[in-house]
């Protein structure tokens, strides 16, 4: 007889990850236990102001999540989905966003200083690429320049 799976074990099971998304409380509990949240399904979660700094978030699905003012400093987010997520005011300083999907993400006020955005899908229909690159190179907040387009 098999023992029932715990939340973290359930999330690691490929079949289950499609069916269950983590809640804010579960994410906070997992962050207390360790910094590896790679490959998890955390869609549509309210994760305002959570500190994900130094986490392994590779291939984590944050689609539709509210990550306003979250801290992603020094995170490994290669292949992560941030599709249609609220990233306003989030800090991505030194984050590795290679191959990440940020399409349709709300990036106003976010900081992408020294972030690796190589091959990342960016919301250039919402925010000009120059503003995103200015944040990467200079550490300015996205949308803070005088070139705002509405």
PyMOL commands that set and color helices and strands:
alter all, ss='L'
color gray80, all
select helices_A, chain A and resi 7-12+14-17+24-33+129-138
alter helices_A, ss='H'
color red, helices_A
deselect
rebuild
show_as cartoon
